[in-house]
Amino acid sequence: MTNKLDKILTKTSSILTLYLTSGYPNKKISNEIAEILFKSDIDILEIGIPFSDPIADGQTIQNTSYQAIQAIDEPIIDYTFNTIKNLRQKNEQKPIIIMSYLNLIYQYGITNFSKKAKSNGVDAVVIPDLPFEESENIKTILDNQNIHLIYMVTPTSSKKTIEKISKIASGFIYYVSSTGVTGSRENLSEKNFQNIKIIKNISKIPILIGFGISSKKHIKQIKPWANGVIVASELINRINSILKNKGYNKEKLNNLINDFVQELKN
C-alpha cells in the first residue's frame, strides 16, 4: 500500500506543511485548530507531541508544549493518536506527520508506537533528537509499518552524514534552514542551503525546508533549493494573537488559519 506522503511528494515544488502542537492550548481549541488546518489548502499536516524538554524548539513552541502538558489529562501520545484518528474519518488522503522526541517514544515502546501510528493513519515520524548513527532500529520498525522516518539535515551536518542519510532516507529530507532552534526569522541566509547540493548529487528524494520559515518571501527564496516548506512558529504566533482576545471563537480561528494558508500559497 502506497504511503500517502509519497503521492503528495510527486509535486515538484510549493509543498506547504503547517505545524500544530497537540493539545495546545487545551483539548477543545486544539481539536478545532487540527480540524481547520486539515480542511485547509495545506498539503501536509505536522503534529508535534509536547515534551517537557524540547531542545530543538524555540520559545514559541516550547510555550505551547508546556501549556499542552498542563492541559491534557491523559497520556499525550494516546491523545494525539486519537486526534489523528478523528481527522482520518474526515480525510483519508492528506498526509499526517508526527514530530516527537525520542524519550517519549521509548517510554511508550517503539513497536507499540509504530503500530498505533499505523492504525491511526500516521504517514511519517520526525524525531529531532535521534542521532543518525542510532536510527537503524527505529527506521526498521517504522518501515515495517510503511511509515517514513524523516531524517533532518542541518547547515552543520558533515558531508559524510549527509551522504549516508541521502542513500537511505525515505519520504523526504527535512532540511533545517539555520542552526539553532525553531522560531520565525526576518531573513534566511542562502549560505545555509549549501548542503542541499550534496543531497541532490546523491538522491532525488524531495527536500522540505523548516525552522524560521514564516513568510511568502521566505518561500520564494527557498523555491530554487527545495520542494516545499514547513511552517510552525509563525502560525502559532498568529493563533496566539486571537487566543489572547476575549472575543475568541472558532469562526475567527478558521478565518485566520485559512487567510494565512492563502497568504503563503498565493
Number of C-alpha atoms within 10 A of each C-alpha: 4 8 18 21 22 16 13 16 20 11 13 13 18 18 22 21 24 22 23 24 25 31 30 25 23 16 17 10 16 18 20 14 22 23 17 19 23 22 14 16 14 19 21 25 21 26 25 24 23 27 19 11 12 19 14 15 18 17 13 17 26 20 15 23 25 17 17 23 21 12 14 16 11 9 10 18 20 14 17 22 22 14 20 23 17 16 20 18 10 12 11 12 15 20 24 23 25 24 20 21 21 17 14 17 17 13 9 15 11 17 16 13 19 24 16 17 25 18 11 19 24 28 25 27 24 22 18 18 14 16 12 14 9 9 13 13 10 17 19 14 18 23 15 14 18 18 26 24 26 22 25 25 23 20 16 11 11 11 12 9 12 20 16 14 21 21 13 12 18 19 23 22 23 22 23 23 24 22 12 14 16 24 20 19 15 10 13 16 10 12 10 16 19 13 18 18 10 14 22 16 10 14 14 11 18 22 25 25 28 22 25 25 27 22 18 14 13 17 22 13 14 22 16 10 18 22 21 25 27 24 25 26 26 21 19 19 15 14 16 14 11 15 16 9 9 7 8 12 12 12 10 13 19 17 12 16 20 17 13 14 19 13 11 19 15 6
